[in-house]
Amino acid sequence: MKPPPHLRPHRRRSGGQRWDEHNTARRTAILEALIALLEENEPGADISTQQIADRAGLARSVVYRQFRNREDLDARARELVFDHYLSELEAILVLDPAQTAEDIIFAVMLTVVSWTSDHPNLYRFAQLGPLPGHPGPDSLTSFRQRVADTLWHRFASWTAVLGIDVGAFHPMIYGVVGMVEGVVSQYVTAPASSERPARETLARLLTSSTWHLFDGHARDLGYSFDRNATVASTLATLFATSTGRDEAGGEQA
């Protein structure tokens, strides 16, 4: 016996939702299988669709149904790699009052150096092709854009609380990201026989370079920061400076 008419649309939607979830699970399994194979093989290794299907525990035909072609599969895998990378960065972008600004920068740089060192094959793979929705052959530009936007939005939200307009320095965040990416790329791709600094040493170098750039522009705006001061102390000074400038402006008006 057929169900009442008012139940039929609901059942069809429920079945469709289950099918969507099923497909999503399959797509995720395929992408994770490819990422695992990339980690295990030498850079540039030819990983077949059959290997990916076997690793995911699926038939090869399922892979073809979930992705338009191999290029689409690779592009989606790059996107997932970038998502994992950005999620690690976002997790440490926390304004801890007990830390110094330099501590926060160092945490970011150490995360970048450590992630790329732990996943050199994924780092190289992610840079060597397009991302979904970006027809260009190089994903590096899109990746830098995403990283820079993530860092800028967090930084701008912090300065906005203090009423500090940093909009003029927006382009510099792309320069910082480009500098870090260039240094890390050289570090990761250097021959194993070459002498390489420890991760912490390289992260400290990148931290110092970024700090001096930040500090120099801050001084141009009339702000002086102590790199050893805690965030709480720095914020208190900034609030006092901002209030003093407002009062001075009010008197002049």
C-alpha positions in Angstrom: 0.0 0.0 0.0 1.3 3.4 -0.9 2.0 5.9 1.9 -0.2 9.0 2.3 0.6 11.7 -0.3 1.9 14.1 2.4 4.6 11.7 3.4 5.9 10.9 -0.1 7.9 14.1 -0.6 9.5 13.8 2.8 10.6 10.2 2.1 12.0 11.2 -1.3 14.0 14.0 0.3 15.2 11.7 3.1 16.4 9.1 0.6 18.1 11.8 -1.5 19.8 13.1 1.6 21.1 9.7 2.5 22.4 9.2 -1.1 24.2 12.6 -0.9 25.8 11.6 2.3 26.8 8.3 0.8 28.4 10.0 -2.2 30.2 12.5 0.1 31.6 9.7 2.1 32.9 8.0 -1.0 34.4 11.1 -2.4 36.2 11.7 0.9 37.5 8.2 1.0 38.8 8.5 -2.5 40.5 11.9 -1.8 42.1 10.6 1.5 43.3 7.5 -0.4 45.1 9.6 -3.0 46.6 11.8 -0.3 47.8 8.8 1.6 49.4 7.4 -1.5 51.1 10.7 -2.3 52.6 10.7 1.2 54.0 7.2 0.8 55.4 7.4 -2.7 58.3 9.4 -4.1 57.6 12.9 -5.5 56.2 12.7 -9.0 55.4 9.0 -8.7 52.7 7.8 -11.1 49.7 6.8 -8.9 47.0 5.0 -10.9 43.3 5.3 -10.5 43.2 1.6 -9.7 45.7 2.1 -6.8 43.5 4.9 -5.5 40.3 2.7 -5.7 42.1 -0.2 -4.0 43.3 2.0 -1.2 39.8 3.4 -0.7 38.2 0.0 -0.8 36.1 0.8 -3.8 35.7 -0.3 -7.4 37.6 1.8 -10.0 34.2 2.6 -11.7 33.1 4.4 -8.5 36.1 6.8 -8.7 35.1 7.6 -12.3 31.5 8.3 -11.2 32.6 10.6 -8.3 35.0 12.8 -10.3 34.8 14.1 -13.9 38.3 12.9 -14.7 41.7 12.5 -13.1 42.5 16.2 -13.4 39.3 16.9 -11.4 40.3 14.4 -8.7 43.8 15.8 -8.4 42.4 19.4 -8.2 40.0 18.3 -5.4 42.9 16.6 -3.5 44.9 19.8 -3.7 42.0 21.7 -2.3 41.7 19.3 0.6 45.4 19.5 1.3 45.2 23.3 1.5 42.1 23.1 3.7 44.0 20.9 6.2 46.9 23.3 6.1 44.8 26.4 6.7 42.9 24.7 9.5 46.2 24.2 11.4 47.1 27.9 10.9 43.7 29.1 12.0 43.8 26.9 15.1 46.9 28.8 16.5 45.8 32.3 15.5 44.5 33.1 19.0 45.2 36.3 20.7 46.5 35.0 24.0 47.1 37.9 26.5 49.9 36.0 28.2 51.9 35.7 25.0 54.1 38.2 23.3 53.4 39.3 19.7 56.6 37.5 18.8 55.3 34.3 20.4 52.3 34.4 18.2 54.3 35.0 15.0 56.7 32.2 16.0 53.8 29.8 16.5 52.6 30.5 13.0 56.1 30.1 11.5 56.8 26.9 13.3 53.5 25.5 12.2 54.3 26.4 8.6 57.8 24.9 8.7 56.7 21.8 10.6 53.8 21.1 8.3 55.8 21.4 5.2 58.6 19.3 6.7 56.2 16.6 7.8 54.4 16.6 4.4 56.9 17.5 1.7 55.2 15.3 -0.9 51.8 16.9 -0.3 53.4 20.4 -0.3 55.0 19.8 -3.7 51.9 18.1 -5.2 49.6 20.9 -4.0 51.7 23.5 -5.9 51.9 21.7 -9.2 48.4 22.1 -10.6 45.1 23.9 -10.6 42.5 24.1 -7.9 38.8 23.7 -8.6 37.4 26.8 -10.1 40.8 28.1 -11.0 41.7 27.2 -14.6 45.3 28.4 -14.4 48.0 25.7 -14.3 49.5 27.0 -11.0 47.7 26.6 -7.7 50.4 28.5 -5.8 49.0 32.0 -6.5 45.5 30.9 -5.3 47.1 29.2 -2.2 49.0 32.4 -1.3 45.8 34.4 -1.7 43.9 32.1 0.7 46.7 32.1 3.3 47.2 35.9 3.0 43.4 36.5 3.3 43.2 34.3 6.4 46.0 36.0 8.2 44.9 39.5 7.1 41.3 39.1 8.3 42.5 37.9 11.7 45.1 40.7 12.0 42.6 43.4 10.9 40.0 42.2 13.3 42.5 42.6 16.2 43.6 46.1 15.1 39.9 47.2 14.5 39.2 46.6 18.2 41.8 49.3 18.9 40.5 51.7 16.2 43.8 51.4 14.3 43.4 51.7 10.5 45.9 49.3 8.9 44.2 49.2 5.5 47.1 50.9 3.7 49.3 48.0 4.6 47.1 45.3 3.2 49.4 44.6 0.2 52.2 43.8 2.6 50.6 40.6 3.9 51.0 39.1 0.4 54.7 40.0 0.5 55.1 38.3 3.9 53.4 35.2 2.7 55.5 35.2 -0.5 58.7 35.5 1.6 57.8 32.7 3.9 56.7 30.4 1.1 59.9 31.0 -0.8 62.1 30.3 2.2 60.1 27.2 3.1 60.1 25.9 -0.5 63.9 26.1 -0.6 64.1 24.4 2.8 61.8 21.5 1.8 63.2 20.9 -1.6 66.9 21.1 -0.6 68.9 17.9 -1.2 68.9 15.6 1.8 72.7 15.8 1.8 72.8 19.5 2.3 73.0 21.2 5.7 69.7 22.5 6.8 68.8 24.4 9.9 66.6 23.0 12.6 62.9 23.7 12.3 63.0 26.0 15.3 66.0 27.9 13.9 64.3 28.6 10.6 61.0 29.5 12.3 63.0 32.0 14.5 64.6 33.5 11.4 61.2 34.0 9.7 59.7 35.3 12.9 62.5 38.0 13.3 62.1 39.0 9.6 58.4 39.4 10.0 58.7 41.3 13.3 61.1 43.8 11.9 58.8 44.5 8.9 55.8 44.9 11.2 57.8 47.0 13.7 59.1 49.3 11.0 55.7 50.1 9.6 54.3 50.5 13.1 56.9 53.1 13.9 56.0 55.0 10.7 52.5 55.2 12.2 53.9 56.5 15.5 53.6 53.3 17.5 56.6 51.8 19.3 56.4 48.1 20.4 58.5 46.1 22.8 58.9 42.6 21.2 59.2 41.1 24.7 56.0 42.7 26.1 52.9 40.5 26.5 49.9 41.0 24.4 48.0 42.3 27.5 50.6 44.9 28.1 50.8 45.9 24.5 47.0 46.2 24.3 46.9 48.4 27.4 49.5 50.7 25.9 47.7 50.9 22.6 44.4 51.7 24.3 46.0 54.4 26.3 47.7 55.9 23.2 44.5 55.7 21.2 42.5 57.4 24.0 45.2 60.1 24.3 45.1 60.8 20.6 41.3 61.0 20.7 41.4 63.5 23.6 44.0 65.6 21.8 42.0 65.6 18.7 38.9 66.7 20.6 40.8 69.5 22.2 42.0 70.7 18.9 38.5 70.6 17.5 
